[in-house]
Amino acid sequence: MGDMFHCSATEPSGEIHHVQSSPNEESSSFNQETEPKHLGTAATNMAEDAGRRGGPATSTTKKNTDPSSVITELLEDWDDFKLLQLTEFYRDRLEQAMERGVHGVSSALTYENQFSGREHQNITDLVDRGEQADSSKLLLKLVMERGARARRVMWESFVKMRNAVPKLDKLLKEIQEHGTVPYEQVKLAHDFTAVPTLLKDVQQKHKETLRAQTEKLRVNTILMKEKVKIFLLLERYAELTIISSVRDRTLMEHELLARGRDHEEWRDKCLRRELEKIKTDQLFHSSFSRSKSGSGSSASVAGVPGIGKTTMVQKIVQDWATGKIYQNFQFVFSFKFRDLNTLNCSISLSNLILVFYPYLRSALEHLWKIPEGLMFIFDGLDEFKGRIDFADNCTELQHQCPDPDVRCKVSDIVYSLIQHKLLPGCSVLVTTRPTSLYLLEKADISIWAEILGFDGEERREYFTRYFEDQSVAAAVLKHVKENEILYTMSYNPSYCWILGLTLGPFFTQTHRDPQRVPKTITQLYCYFIYNILKNHGREIESPREVLLSVGQMAFIGVAEKNIVFTDEDLIKYNLQPSQFLSGFLMEVLEREDSAQSVVYTFPHLTIQEFVAALAQFLTADPSNIVKLLSEAHSTTDGRFEVFLRFVAGLSSPRSARILEKFLDPFPNETTCRVINWVKEEFQRQIKNAGSEFGKRRLLNTLHYLFESQNPGLAKETLGSVETLSFRGLGLTPIDCAVLSHAIRLCDTIKHLDLKDCHIQCEGLQRLGPALHKCQEVRLGFNDLGDSGVKLVSAALRNPDCKIQILGLNSVGLTDSGADDLASALSTNPSLTELRLGANSLGDSGVKLVSAALRNPDCKIQRLWLNNVGLTDSGAEDLASTLSANPSLTELELTNNTLTDRSVPALRRLILTLPRLERVRLGANKISPTGKKELRSLQEPRPGLRVVM
């Protein structure tokens, strides 16, 4: 199937996101001030308004620098018509960029009498309800209705607030660099829309051909009577989240897991409006497209297996052929790299076109004269067996294909098109898995994009469209949501397809057993294969032998990072291509025929990995299985990561029992050796968990324990472990669920250090049920926000809570979220140390937290309130409330804005608390005299230290 189909009731917009660099975690936690309700003077309050909407607080004090002066001069030079063109050109991006600063822009327009008070109120009401996107659209609509003066005021306000709104700043930098050139480029491109008369008939023939090729999706299915079901693309295509990104090209883990981790982070940034959305029709000739060469542009779209790259390409071609997008291109040519692999000889671009589109022979001479009207699409760079090298140390002559009629290697043709050495002015789109992006590192790419997959609502829509029976759809989605592992996997459309196929039967049966529904990925894939064997096993002789042969081929593919197989590969593993006449093999492998070749792929990489694990578990010599597992575990690029989870999972009797009816009993000796290996591997890794690599391997062994679903093994393995530290290692919600599972099974884990692990609210939801069992929990420098801290508060309220030390520094907590935390603190008898530094609490938040310490049940001894926006006024309240807490021994108040006005209150507090041993007040604004007065309190109390 290549990339899996997507279900949707409506035609999507095919959104893509354009990413911004974000402030670092420490500074970003100070951005949560409360927005005033009154209308201030726009010119002076604009940056503050933007900052309150989420911009970095530190930026509000920055002065306009040279770039702002330059853009101001540009605005003065542009007449009203040019400014209208600019606004229209950037309109989609402006709507999104303004979302974090719409209050400030509206204030400016109202101040300049361009908006009425009522219109301003309508806009800000939307903001207050959290409907920033609608408020931004309304504002821009009103601006365009008002005319030239309103547009100029809007752009001038952008310049004033640019430092507080990163996306506006990025736009202005682009405009400063390019001026109106992008608009002129687009206008130039549209001039090529008109097709010469002699090409009209052949263009019509080409569009008809592409329409026919792309209008349908072929789907293999287990649950339906038909072995193959055909759907219209427009009925099944669902909108995907895609971001523009230039990321680290090195990937040390299994790419599906790594992108899953990134997906959670990018999705959260999207919710916070730090990503720009673009559509698939904006990859070329738009405000997003920036060509280094100025002679055409190239775009790269990356995505993990099954995320929707091929389907996206199909949709782009279908939409062009039906006249919906990219009509400035006269001809679009789409190629799959797996087809190009069959062309081993030199070939010219002209002949390459004729191989796939023979009816264009008479038109090619004319097409090459208008390269600006041509788009070339190359799908699946990761599957290409040729070498395309854009490195600086390679000579251009080595790669150049100077003319469409000159014979070259296919790799040279692709290279020359992307670099605009061949047909300068044409546009090129390349899709690839993230692990192959390094090949394009030095390429002339205008847009880097990555498909992230489904968000929560898109997942719901998928299952709603997948099942005709909506009660089944609802039941499957409910089960997936309740299972941390399955839900987090379902960002990927292919996973959703597997979930639908596998879980559907459990919710269509009248008398189903909830305990049998798969909970781990191993159980899920066991049932996936079980359904294939049950429905198609009789269609072929010896299905066990066939499946294991496929598994051996799959294993070599995993080891060699190969996902595309040929007839020769099948024959090598005693598989006959004729066996594809049966539904059995069609469900395990997919056959793709083209004019040049026949190739086979697994429906999804994880299916290949599972079948590989199954074959090794059932056929490997038990005495060699440990060696195989150890060698696979030692690889550093993550290619065996999921394979090993499956092997561990197959040691579970529940997983094995599912398949034994068709595959015979699983060898007991292999099961025992796998279990022992998991236990011994954990003991090895717990001793070497100091480095990031060591932490990742330790986390992998926890995944193996989880997949084994063996509580006895888990308790025995974790029995002596007191500390789990993954500090600095990015953790997904799946990782958090696995950690939670381990902690819940083991009573010895006392110290949990997850500082700076990129954990967000969803991940914390998975951890929540286990947090109360630990004595020390460090969650600092994670973007938890108020909602995440609320989950921590729930753990503090647990009557069995054992938490004594809690680190919540720099987690995005605001005064709004402090109330719930304070409530939990007031009744928690176990907590003795609380770190809340680097959060935007302000005086009001500090007052709430400190008031909780007055409760006699609260036993906090050490309190960190550094860098929380505490002022002299707040210090007075703090001193008053803390004076009622006799247990306090240590107080951290560094990096606030305390002055000499706070000295009397601080002095009174220190004198009131006899057990106080240390007070830190550095990096405030207290004068030398004030410092001397506070230090003097140390003299009569030898155990007291006042650190300034």
GUBAFI-897384 format. One record per residue (C-alpha): residue in three letters; x, y, z. Coordinates in steps of 0.25 Angstrom, whole numbers, plus 2048, in hexadecimal, padded with zeros to 3 digits. Layout:
// GUBAFI-897384
AlaXYZ ...
***
This chain:
// GUBAFI-897384
Met800800800 Gly80C809801 Asp80781580A Met7F9811810 Phe7EC81780C His7E5822815 Cys7D6822817 Ser7CF82F817 Ala7C0833815 Thr7C584080E Glu7D0844805 Pro7DB84980D Ser7E485680C Gly7F084E80D Glu7F6857817 Ile805858819 His80C85F825 His817869823 Val820868830 Gln826873839 Ser831872842 Ser82C874850 Pro83287B85C Asn83A871866 Glu83286B870 Glu83787387C Ser833880876 Ser82687B870 Ser82087887D Phe81F887880 Asn81588A875 Gln80888887C Glu804896881 Thr7F5899882 Glu7F08A2877 Pro7E98AF87B Lys7DB8B1877 His7DC8C0874 Leu7E08C7867 Gly7EE8CD869 Thr7F68D7860 Ala7F98CD855 Ala8078D3851 Thr80C8D185F Asn8058C4863 Met8068BC857 Ala8128B485A Glu80D8B2868 Asp8008AD863 Ala8078A3859 Gly81089E865 Arg80389B86D Arg7FE893862 Gly80A88A863 Gly81689185D Pro823891866 Ala82289B871 Thr83089F870 Ser82E8A4862 Thr8248AF867 Thr8308B786B Lys8388B685E Lys8398C3856 Asn8378C3847 Thr8448BF840 Asp8498C1832 Pro8408B782C Ser8348BE831 Ser8398CB82B Val83C8C581E Ile82E8BF81D Thr8288CC821 Glu82F8D3816 Leu82A8C880C Leu81C8CA811 Glu81D8D980E Asp8228D7800 Trp8178CD7FC Asp80B8D47F7 Asp7FD8CF7FB Phe7FB8C67EF Lys8088BF7F2 Leu8048BD801 Leu7F78B77FC Gln7FF8AD7F4 Leu8088AA7FF Thr7FC8A8809 Glu7F589F7FF Phe8028977FC Tyr80489480B Arg7F689380F Asp7F5885814 Arg80288681C Leu7FE894822 Glu7F188E827 Gln7FA88482F Ala80588D833 Met7FB897839 Glu7F588D842 Arg7FF89084D Gly7FE89F84B Val7F08A1846 His7EC8AA853 Gly7F78B3850 Val7F48B5841 Ser7E68B7844 Ser7E98C184F Ala7F28C9845 Leu7E78C983A Thr7DD8CE844 Tyr7E68D984A Glu7E88DE83B Asn7D98DE839 Gln7D98D282F Phe7D18C9838 Ser7C58CD841 Gly7C48CA84F Arg7BA8BF84C Glu7C38B8842 His7CF8B884B Gln7C68B2856 Asn7C18A784C Ile7D08A4849 Thr7D48A3857 Asp7C889B85C Leu7CD890852 Val7DB891858 Asp7D5890866 Arg7CD883862 Gly7DA87D85C Glu7D687E84E Gln7E2885849 Ala7E188083B Asp7D3886839 Ser7D889383F Ser7E3894836 Lys7DB89182A Leu7D089B82E Leu7DB8A6830 Leu7E18A4822 Lys7D38A481C Leu7D08B1822 Val7DD8B781E Met7DC8B3810 Glu7CE8B9810 Arg7D38C6816 Gly7DD8C980B Ala7EB8CF80A Arg7EC8D6817 Ala7E88CA81F Arg7F28C1818 Arg7FD8CB81A Val7FA8CD829 Met7FA8BD82A Trp8078BC824 Glu80D8C782C Ser8088C0839 Phe80F8B3834 Val81C8BA834 Lys81A8BF842 Met8168B2848 Arg81F8A9840 Asn8298A684C Ala81D8A0854 Val817898849 Pro82188E842 Lys81988B836 Leu81789A832 Asp82589C834 Lys82889082B Leu81F896820 Leu8258A4821 Lys83389E820 Glu82F897813 Ile8298A480E Gln8358AC811 Glu83E8A280A His8358A07FE Gly82C8AC7FD Thr8218AA7F3 Val82A8A07EB Pro8218947EF Tyr81589B7EA Glu81B89E7DD Gln82088F7DC Val81288A7DE Lys80D8947D4 Leu81788F7CA Ala8148817CD His8058837CA Asp80988A7BC Phe80C87B7B8 Thr7FE8767BB Ala7F98787AD Val7FC86B7A5 Pro80086D797 Thr7F686878D Leu7FE85D787 Leu7FF857795 Lys7F185879A Asp7ED84B795 Val7F984379A Gln7F784A7A8 Gln7E88467A8 Lys7ED8387A5 His7F78397B0 Lys7ED83E7BB Glu7E38337B7 Thr7EE8287B9 Leu7F382E7C6 Arg7E482F7CB Ala7E28207C8 Gln7EF81C7CF Thr7EC8247DC Glu7DD8247DE Lys7DC8177E6 Leu7E38107F2 Arg7E58017F2 Val7E47FC800 Asn7E67ED805 Thr7DD7E9810 Ile7DB7DE819 Leu7CE7E181F Met7C67E2812 Lys7C27D7808 Glu7C97DE7FD Lys7D87DC7FE Val7DB7E97F7 Lys7D17F57F9 Ile7D28017F0 Phe7CF80F7F5 Leu7CE81D7EF Leu7DA8257F4 Leu7D28317F7 Glu7C9829800 Arg7D4823808 Tyr7DF82E809 Ala7E0835816 Glu7E784181A Leu7F583F820 Thr7FE848828 Ile80A84C821 Ile815855825 Ser82185C81E Ser82E858825 Val83D858823 Arg84184E82E Asp84D846833 Arg84F83C828 Thr855832831 Leu84C828837 Met85181E841 Glu844817844 His83981083D Glu83381B834 Leu824818837 Leu827819846 Ala82F825845 Arg82582C83C Gly81A828846 Arg822830851 Asp82383C848 His81483B844 Glu81083E852 Glu819849853 Trp81584F846 Arg80784D848 Asp808855855 Lys80F86084E Cys804860844 Leu7FA86284F Arg80286E855 Arg802873847 Glu811873844 Leu81086C837 Glu80B87282A Lys80186A822 Ile802869813 Lys7FB860809 Thr8008567FF Asp7FD8617F4 Gln80786A7FB Leu8138627F9 Phe81786A7ED His8158787E8 Ser81087D7F6 Ser815886801 Phe81B879807 Ser8248757FB Arg83287B7FB Ser83B8777F0 Lys84A8797F2 Ser84C8787E3 Gly8418817DF Ser83E8787D3 Gly83386F7D8 Ser8318687E5 Ser83285B7EC Ala82B8557F8 Ser82D849801 Val822842809 Ala826838813 Gly81F82E81B Val820821822 Pro81B81481B Gly80C81481A Ile80A82381E Gly804827810 Lys80F82B807 Thr80A8237FB Thr7FC8267FD Met7FF8357FE Val8068347F1 Gln7FA82D7EB Lys7F18387F0 Ile7FA8437EA Val7FA83D7DD Gln7EB83A7DD Asp7E88497E1 Trp7F184E7D6 Ala7EB8457CC Thr7DD8497D0 Gly7E08587D0 Lys7E085B7DE Ile7EF85F7E1 Tyr7FC8637DA Gln7F58677CD Asn80186F7CB Phe8088627C7 Gln80585E7BA Phe80A84F7BC Val80D8477C8 Phe81583A7C8 Ser8158317D3 Phe81F8257D6 Lys82181B7E1 Phe8308187E4 Arg82D80A7E5 Asp82980A7D6 Leu8358117D3 Asn83E8067D9 Thr83B7FD7CD Leu8418077C4 Asn8508027C5 Cys8548087B8 Ser8578177B4 Ile84B81E7AF Ser84782C7AB Leu83C8347B2 Ser8348347A5 Asn8358257A4 Leu8328247B3 Ile82582C7B1 Leu8218237A5 Val8238167AE Phe81881B7B7 Tyr8108247AE Pro81281F79F Tyr80782879A Leu81083479C Arg81A831791 Ser81583C787 Ala815846792 Leu822845799 Glu82A84F790 His81F85A794 Leu81F8567A3 Trp82E8587A5 Lys82C8677A0 Ile82386A7AC Pro82A8647B8 Glu82386E7C1 Gly8168677BE Leu81B8597C2 Met81B8527D0 Phe8228457D2 Ile81E83C7DE Phe8288317E3 Asp8218287EE Gly82A8207F8 Leu8388247F8 Asp83B81A803 Glu83880F7F9 Phe8418137EE Lys84D80A7EC Gly8558147E4 Arg85E81F7EB Ile85A82D7EB Asp8658367F1 Phe8648457F3 Ala8708467FB Asp8798527F9 Asn8868497F6 Cys87F8427EA Thr8818497DD Glu87584E7D5 Leu87A8477C9 Gln87883A7D0 His86A83C7D1 Gln8658467C7 Cys85B8427BC Pro85C84E7B4 Asp85184B7AA Pro8448437AA Asp84883C79D Val8568387A3 Arg85782A7A9 Cys85B8297B7 Lys8598217C4 Val84B8227CA Ser8528287D7 Asp8598337CE Ile84B8377C8 Val8458387D6 Tyr8518407DB Ser8518497D0 Leu84284C7D0 Ile84384F7DF Gln84F8587DE His84985F7D2 Lys85485B7C9 Leu84B8547C0 Leu83E85C7BB Pro8418687C4 Gly83486E7C8 Cys82D8617CB Ser82885C7D8 Val82B84F7DF Leu8248487EB Val82C83D7F2 Thr8268347FD Thr82E82B807 Arg82F825814 Pro83682E81E Thr84282481F Ser845828810 Leu845837812 Tyr854838814 Leu855835805 Leu84E842802 Glu85684A80C Lys85E852802 Ala8528537F7 Asp84C85F7F3 Ile83F85D7FA Ser8358697FC Ile82C862806 Trp82F857810 Ala822850815 Glu81E84481D Ile81183D81F Leu80E83B82D Gly80183382C Phe7F3834833 Asp7F083D83F Gly7E5838849 Glu7D983D840 Glu7DF837834 Arg7E082A83B Arg7D182A83E Glu7CE82E830 Tyr7D682282B Phe7CF818833 Thr7C181E831 Arg7C381C822 Tyr7CA80F823 Phe7BF807829 Glu7B1807823 Asp7AB804831 Gln7AD810839 Ser7AC809846 Val7B8800842 Ala7BF80D83E Ala7BC81384C Ala7C0807853 Val7CD80584C Leu7D181484E Lys7CE81385D His7D780785F Val7E280D857 Lys7E181A85F Glu7E181286C Asn7ED80B868 Glu7FA814869 Ile80280C860 Leu7F780A855 Tyr7F3818855 Thr80081E854 Met803815848 Ser7F781A841 Tyr7FD82783C Asn80181E830 Pro7F681B826 Ser7FC80D824 Tyr7FB80A832 Cys7EC80F832 Trp7EA805826 Ile7F07FA82E Leu7E97FD83B Gly7DC7FE833 Leu7DE7F082C Thr7E27EA839 Leu7D97F0844 Gly7CD7F083B Pro7C97E183E Phe7C97E384D Phe7BF7ED84D Thr7B67E7842 Gln7B37DA84A Thr7A77DA853 His7AE7D385F Arg7BC7D885F Asp7C67D786A Pro7CD7E486D Gln7D97DD873 Arg7DC7D7866 Val7DD7E585E Pro7EC7E885B Lys7F37F1864 Thr8017F085F Ile8077F2851 Thr80B7E3851 Gln7FD7DF855 Leu7F87E884A Tyr8007E283F Cys7FE7D4844 Tyr7EF7D6842 Phe7F27DD834 Ile7FA7D082F Tyr7EF7C7836 Asn7E47CE82E Ile7EC7CC821 Leu7EE7BD824 Lys7E07BB829 Asn7DA7C181C His7E47BD812 Gly7EC7B2817 Arg7E47A7810 Glu7E77AD803 Ile7F67A9803 Glu7FD79C806 Ser80679D813 Pro8037AB817 Arg80D7AA823 Glu8187A781A Val8147B2810 Leu8137BC81C Leu8217B8822 Ser8277BA814 Val8217C7813 Gly8267CA821 Gln8357C681D Met8347CF811 Ala82F7DA81A Phe83A7D8824 Ile8457DA81A Gly83D7E6815 Val83D7EC823 Ala84C7E9825 Glu84F7EF818 Lys8457FB819 Asn83E7F680C Ile82F7F780B Val82D7F47FC Phe82E7E67F7 Thr82F7E07E9 Asp82B7D27E2 Glu8397CE7E4 Asp8387D17F3 Leu82C7C87F4 Ile8327BD7ED Lys83E7BD7F5 Tyr8357BB802 Asn82D7B07FB Leu8227B87F8 Gln81B7B87EA Pro8157C47E4 Ser8097BC7E0 Gln8067BA7EE Phe8007C87EE Leu7F47C37E7 Ser7F07C07F5 Gly7EA7CA7FF Phe7F47C480A Leu8007CA804 Met7F97D67FF Glu7F67DA80D Val8057D9812 Leu80C7DF806 Glu8077E97FC Arg80A7E77ED Glu80C7F37E5 Asp80C7F27D6 Ser8117FC7CC Ala8157FC7BD Gln8237FA7C1 Ser8237F07CD Val81C7E97D8 Val8207EC7E7 Tyr81B7E87F4 Thr81A7F0801 Phe8147ED80F Pro8077F6812 His80F7FC81D Leu81D7FC822 Thr8197F782F Ile8127EB828 Gln81F7E7822 Glu8267E8830 Phe81B7E0837 Val81C7D582C Ala82B7D582D Ala82A7D483C Leu8207C883B Ala8297C1832 Gln8357C283B Phe82D7BE847 Leu8287B1840 Thr8347AD838 Ala8417B283E Asp8497A8846 Pro8457AB855 Ser8547AA858 Asn8577B584E Ile84B7BE851 Val8527C685C Lys85E7C9853 Leu8547CE848 Leu84D7D7853 Ser85A7DC858 Glu85F7E084B Ala8527E7847 His8527EE854 Ser8607F3852 Thr85D7FA845 Thr85D809846 Asp85480E83B Gly847808841 Arg8447FF835 Phe8417F383F Glu83A7FB84A Val82B7F7846 Phe8307E9842 Leu8357E7850 Arg8287EC856 Phe8217E184E Val82A7D6852 Ala8297DA861 Gly81A7DA85F Leu8197CD858 Ser81E7C7865 Ser8117CA86B Pro8087BE86C Arg7FC7C6869 Ser8027CB85C Ala8077BE858 Arg7FA7B785B Ile7F37BF850 Leu7FB7B9845 Glu7FE7AB84A Lys7F27A6843 Phe7F87A9836 Leu8077A9839 Asp80879E843 Pro80D7A0851 Phe8187AA853 Pro8257A3858 Asn8267A4867 Glu8357A5867 Thr8357B185E Thr82B7B7867 Cys8337B5873 Arg8407BA86D Val8397C7868 Ile8347C9876 Asn8417C787C Trp8487D0872 Val83E7DC875 Lys8417DA884 Glu8507DA882 Glu8507E5878 Phe8497EE881 Gln8537EC88C Arg85E7EF883 Gln8587FC87E Ile85480188C Lys86380288F Asn866809882 Ala85B814882 Gly863820883 Ser864824875 Glu85982786C Phe85C81A864 Gly85B812871 Lys84E819875 Arg848815868 Arg84C807868 Leu847806877 Leu83A80C872 Asn839801867 Thr83B7F6871 Leu82F7FC879 His8277FB86C Tyr82B7EC86B Leu8267EA879 Phe8197F1875 Glu8177E9869 Ser81A7DC870 Gln80E7DF879 Asn8147D6884 Pro8127DC891 Gly81B7D2898 Leu8267D588F Ala8247E4891 Lys8247E38A0 Glu8317DA8A0 Thr8387E3896 Leu8357F089D Gly8357EB8AB Ser8427F18B0 Val8417FE8A7 Glu83F80B8B0 Thr8428168A5 Leu83D818897 Ser844824890 Phe841828882 Arg845836883 Gly84783D876 Leu84183286E Gly835835865 Leu82982C86A Thr81C82A862 Pro80F827869 Ile812818865 Asp81F81986D Cys81781F878 Ala80D814878 Val81880A879 Leu81F811884 Ser81181288C His80F80388A Ala81D80088F Ile81B80989C Arg80D80389F Leu8137F589F Cys81F7F88A7 Asp81E7FE8B5 Thr82D8008B7 Ile82F80C8AD Lys8308188B6 His8378238AD Leu83182689F Asp839831897 Leu83383588B Lys83884388A Asp83984987C Cys83383D875 His82984586C Ile81D840873 Gln810847871 Cys802846876 Glu7FF83986E Gly80C832873 Leu809836882 Gln7FB830880 Arg80282387E Leu80B82588A Gly80182A893 Pro7FC81D899 Ala80A81989E Leu80F8268A3 His80A8258B1 Lys8128198B4 Cys8208208B3 Gln8268288BE Glu82E8318B4 Val8288368A7 Arg83084089F Leu828845893 Gly82F853891 Phe831859883 Asn82585187C Asp81A859876 Leu80F85487F Gly807861880 Asp7FC86388A Ser7F4857885 Gly80184E887 Val803853895 Lys7F5850898 Leu7F8842895 Val80384289F Ser7FA8498A9 Ala7F183D8A8 Ala7FD8348AC Leu7FF83D8B8 Arg7F083B8BC Asn7F282B8BB Pro7F08268CA Asp7FC81D8C7 Cys8058288C2 Lys8138268C6 Ile8198328BF Gln8238398C7 Ile82B8418BD Leu8248478B1 Gly82B84F8A6 Leu82285889D Asn82C863899 Ser82A86988C Val81E860888 Gly81586C883 Leu80D86D890 Thr80587A891 Asp7FD88189C Ser7F187B895 Gly7F686D898 Ala7FB8708A6 Asp7EE8708AC Asp7EC8618AA Leu7FA85E8AE Ala7F88668BB Ser7EC85E8BE Ala7F38518BD Leu7FF8568C5 Ser7F685A8D0 Thr7F284C8D3 Asn7FE8448CF Pro80683F8DC Ser8128398D4 Leu8188448CC Thr82484A8D3 Glu82B8518C7 Leu8258598BB Arg82C85F8B0 Leu8238698A8 Gly82E8728A2 Ala82E878894 Asn81F878893 Ser816884890 Leu80F88489E Gly8108938A1 Asp80C8998AE Ser7FE8938AD Gly8038858AA Val80D8858B5 Lys80388A8BF Leu7FA87E8BC Val8058748BE Ser80B87A8CA Ala7FD87B8D0 Ala7FC86C8CF Leu80886A8D8 Arg8008708E4 Asn7F88638E5 Pro7FD85B8F0 Asp7FD84E8E7 Cys8078558DE Lys8158508E2 Ile81D8588D7 Gln82B85B8DC Arg8328608CF Leu82B8698C6 Trp83186E8B8 Leu82B87B8B3 Asn8368808AA Asn83388889E Val82488889F Gly82189789E Leu82089A8AC Thr8208A98B0 Asp8218B18BD Ser8128B08BE Gly8128A18BD Ala81D8A08C7 Glu8158A78D1 Asp80A89C8CF Leu8148918CF Ala81A8958DC Ser80C8968E2 Thr8088888DE Leu8158808E0 Ser8178858EE Ala80C87B8F2 Asn8148708ED Pro81E86B8F8 Ser8248608EF Leu82A8698E5 Thr83A8678E5 Glu83E86C8D7 Leu8388778CE Glu83D87A8C0 Leu8398888BA Thr84488B8B0 Asn8428928A3 Asn83589A8A7 Thr8338A98A7 Leu8348AC8B6 Thr83A8B98BB Asp83D8BF8C8 Arg82E8C18CA Ser82D8B28CD Val8388B28D7 Pro82F8B48E3 Ala8268A98DF Leu8318A08DD Arg8388A38EA Arg82B8A18F1 Leu8298938EA Ile83788F8EE Leu8358928FC Thr82888B8FD Leu82D87E8F8 Pro836878902 Arg83A86C8FA Leu83D8738ED Glu84C8708E9 Arg84E8768DB Val8488828D4 Arg84C8858C5 Leu84A8938C0 Gly8548948B5 Ala85189B8A8 Asn8478A58AE Lys8478B48AF Ile84B8B58BD Ser8558C08C0 Pro8628BD8C8 Thr85C8C48D4 Gly8508BA8D3 Lys8598AE8D1 Lys8618B28DE Glu8558B38E6 Leu8508A58E2 Arg85D89F8E4 Ser85E8A58F2 Leu85389B8F6 Gln85D8908F5 Glu866894900 Pro85D89090C Arg859883904 Pro86587B901 Gly85D8718F9 Leu85787C8F0 Arg85C8808E2 Val85788C8DA Val85D88A8CC Met85C8978C4 
***
